[in-house]
């Protein structure tokens, strides 16, 4: 394919994985990072040229060339850790403005991945005003804490709803991770459902089926103090309120009575609270918190896990569920939000009612004790994971971009180059 027909994407996300260990105050590892990293990697293999505009973490480089076709540009000011929570996204937003003003002449399409902040929404409104073809992924709802703080009630004061609707109406097309979430948001905000496309999270299934050397697994155990000879239940995710860390101390107490070890992989704003709560139950040696682990280390954690739990209070999707299913680890989770959609029919996850921690523990212990039930759930999970293949997600994204460029009044050029990427199997030169 000729170089001038190559698709040029500006991918905008406040949080994006890049190699390295960064302070958790700046690096809220979670589903948004997993999704944007995975789809960016897939689009890179398909031959698209991408610039990822993300937030600057002090100590990390401002520019990272991840491949010949993909670079990461980090914007924002230097901030001390205590300001990262309230200021990181605002700093990123201010730093991103010059790139937005140049975007019309540099990119064919802008794809914004929403986190909880208002600044993602304002960027969407700006891009819409600049008449650049725009796709928005609804990864996370807009945080409405300021509305609650001022005790604003009723539609005239529904600032959150107004901003969310204005941002989404600025987009040519909207991506929802599940049909349930897309339908509910379209109804809630009065959006045209035909402008909402469902493109679930995706993963490279085969990457989670590659064997891991026994020496590497033992090194992982040794590093984190994981004693052998015990069943291992894992929690893998951000240590924050929405992920349900509040249930973990009680689960440690219940599981340890049955000789089960709890492996907690992750970091987050509530880690110290969790450590304090775990110390208070006096079960030393029956749990560990690894802190942040890289994607490669997540695979090791899954490899040594007998069961994974996800006690989330809310969950738009839950990408770790896909990783567990692909790795052959049965999962017990609360039936909240997109978790139910991910489970499918028949259910590939063991679902229990929200916040029923005793039932969560009971179902986990049942799976550990019943090998046949565990194997049946693993088999359903492996089959279900195939429905979220990366190749399928890349094809859906390419088709969406082609549709946007063909139908948008803002389109800068023909979508034929995008279609050629699909037909050529992802090679930039058609080889």
Buried (B, 14 or more C-beta within 10 A) or exposed (E): BEEEBBBBBBBBBBBBBBEEEBEBBBBBBBBBBBBBBBBBBBBBBBBBBBBBBBBBBBEBEEEBEBEEBBBBBBBBBEBEEEBBEEBBBBBBBEBBEEBBEEBBEEBBBBBBBBBBBBBBBBBBBBBBEBEBBBBBBBBBBBEBEEBEEEEBEEEEEBBBBEBBBBBBBBBBBBBBBBEBBBBEBBEEBEBEEEEBBBBBBBBBBEBBEEEBEEEBBEEBBEEBEBEEEBBBBBBBBBBBBBBBBBBBBBBBBBBBEEEBBBBBBBBBBBBEBBBEBBEEBEBEEBBBBBBBBEBEBBBBBBBBBBBBBBBBBBBBBBBBBBBBBBBBBBBBBBBBBBBBBBBBEEBBBBBBEBBBBEEBBBBBBBBBEEEEBBEBBBEBBBEBBEBBBBBBBBBBBBBBBBBBBEEBEBBBEEBEBBBBBBEBEBEBEEE
